[in-house]
Amino acid sequence: MNRMTRSFFALAAAAPLLTLPLAAQITGRIGRPIMVMPPDTNRAIRIIQPGPPPTGLAVTGTPAKAFVSWQPAPNAVSYSVDRWLKDNPGCCRNQATNLSTTTWTDENGMMQWPGIYVFALSATYADGSVGSAMLEWTRPDPVNPASLTAAQTGDGTVQLTWPAVHHVGYYLLWGPGLADGTKTTNTTHTVLNVPVGTHEYVVAAYFEPGPVTTVASVWPRTQVNVAPVQKPTFSLGKLPVLVVRRNGGFADLSVSIAPVAGFADPVTISVTNPPSGIVVGTATIPAGKTVGQVAITANTGASYGDRTLTLRASGGGVVKTTSFTVRVFRATGAFAKASFAVTTPPQSAVSSSGAVRVTALLGSNVGLPSAFAAVFERQGAAGTLGQPIAFNHGQTNVQNQAFGGAGFCAAPNAGFVISGSGPGVSVPSSAQFVASVLEFTNPSVVGHADVAAFRSTNPPYYIEPALYFSPDCSVALVVGAHPLGPENNLAQVIDLRSGNIINSIEFSAPFFNASVADGSTRQRIDFTSGGQTRQVNLP
């Protein structure tokens, strides 16, 4: 044993071997063997022969992990890598041994400390020799997204967007509408149910394993003002008063909508509560259009005057309602005289609708004590409608003329009016005749009007009792002499649906004209006689 060897053993006996990094124990730089003291100093010393140092050692990575690579060493049987923090070799260590590849990913989660890390690579060769190489690598600091933007995209909806960060593990978000630390791997996030007001949002980038991130004070922040947003909808235009003529008259109700906030769906129009006798269709305003028309018809069951209806418009999940007025009017035009006069029974006539035939017979033929009887039959069906209606008809004391008659109107249920003399003449007693208003559904008398016929004394006018109908059979005029009033003649206005007398018009001239006319909100009768026109409002 030479002197150097003896000195080495003496040193080894005096103090334990220092624990050093693997690459500090194994070196191929000094060109001579390294003697390694085993734990038991009584055992033989193992001398590790230096081998060729591996080449191409390179390190790249993220704030949380490192990717180590090197060139294959000829005749190497395994590799080992040791890593530690340069300024504190006892900290943040990681080691991999018996590697058979030339790459290694360092991801044990112990690189969260910033600074310079030392990577020592050892190659073990088939002959037992070991070669090593070392490389210092500065761990990159974690970074945040370069920016954060927040924009309101809907009612209570905010869209968060930020640029991507290379090698990031995930992002955490904070702000109203989010659970604290909402986790996502995307670079955009939609926040729902955000209240109205100004709000702040924060994003942080996290790197794994670890995780590693920056301090919270430098996390990107942004503010957004959330305002109320109106959903797509529409408004309804003001609806006009719609005038519809009864007895089959119709009109188109023009409905307009105004889209709001981009509304572009079709809209269905309907009426929810049409009254009896009012028939309403439906309509659809196509997508992209703003006007539609609904057909409204008034049949014979409709009541005259103003009726309030509710219009419903629905589309795109939006429902709007509004009220409008349908004004049911009679047909306008002149009154026409009833043409069916009873002279010699039997006589018959058929209504213009063709639905009902009335026949005037002698009362004795049907067992009635009156002079005549009106018998009603439904056309095309056997049997009569209701009971025969008795009426009288005879001569007056004026020029021995006989008066009386009957008349159909255009509508099958508007009424059949007859007049006659004899028993049953109502007050005033001076009236020679009574006009009876009938209905057809189940023929019966629904009203009476007194009629008189005589020559007046001053001036000498003479009026024959007569019956007149309005164009749509809603009103009848029973015209005759005025038995008691200051004027010579009297026209009584009768509602043919109820049989009630609406009003009376006194006049003196022997001739008159009468017609139904429209007013602004109601109808009237314009009655002209002797150059004077009077107006009678209709219900």
C-alpha angles and dihedrals in degrees: 000000000000126000096260091054092049090051091051093053091047090053091047092052092049098052137016120254113268117243108240135169114281093253091052090055094045120049136162095187103083097056098228136086121276117225112216118202111223119221090254105059090196090068124087119275116253112217114205112211115221116246134194111293114244115250137215096042108175135169129196129161155124133275088276108034142026131218111213123192138166142171119272112264114223113251092005113148099188144356135219130197126199125188133188141156109270097220093044112028091184092060134081098002129173132172138187122193137186093025115173096187130068095237135067132180113215105209110139092127095247097112097083091111115088121232143068119329125200119220117196117192121196126190119200115205132208092256092056095255120134130212125189143191133188134209132183117218127186110220110232114243117246113259135204128228108281092241146350125220129188124193132177109239102172147346103326091344125126127185116211119200134177137164118265121259117219115249093001117159097207143319130246123211133198131187145091113321092025132096108243109274097011106194125221139155093205127091094229133050134184117220117202133198094026110169122235113272142062115311138180125223129193133198130192131186118225126196125205144261100035096018105251125193142149125268115283093241091072099044112125114262135186139176131222131187110222113204130185110273122206114225119230108282142139139230127224121238120234111277121225127229103270117217114208125178115229123237098050100330116143140186136185117244109214111217121191130188131195114213115227128198094001099312108174108159129117114263124216117214123205141150116237104197114027110174123233112296095020113108116194128189128205131243140186125219103214121234110278093021127101107197134063136165130225120199115227123189131188114207128191091280094063119108119231121250135040121337124187115222131180119232119205123201119186134174141129091019091303122118122191128179132189137169126241138174128246111197110204110207134180121243111273126230143078127324116251124216118244108251104195107092122175110235111143116004141253094064129147141184135187124225116250089249089059090230103109136036121197121198125195110216135170109274091233090061091065098032099261124136093219122093095248141019131203112219119193125207131180110234115245094016133087123247135030131285112245123319126321113271114230120220136164129227128179150125126310126215090249114092088327090272122157119226133190139096150159136232141193123217126209099263120070094227100037097097143268112239123205131176131197145147134244132062118012098040106157131219128325090059093208090073111105096198141035123212113213123201114213136189127213108216090080103353112240138133112272100175148357138215127191117239127190132188125196143116113270118227101223113058102005101247125156124198125194113208109253141170126226131186131207115237095263096037094246096119135035129196115213104197127190144125119308105242100191112010131094091253123070100231140040132204114193117201112217128192103228093204096056103018090232123141107243098188144328129236121204119204139161108202115094094235135053143171122214131184141163114247135181123247126191095269104001141021132251144188115247105209117187124187132151091003093303124111122203128185126219117191117228123217 
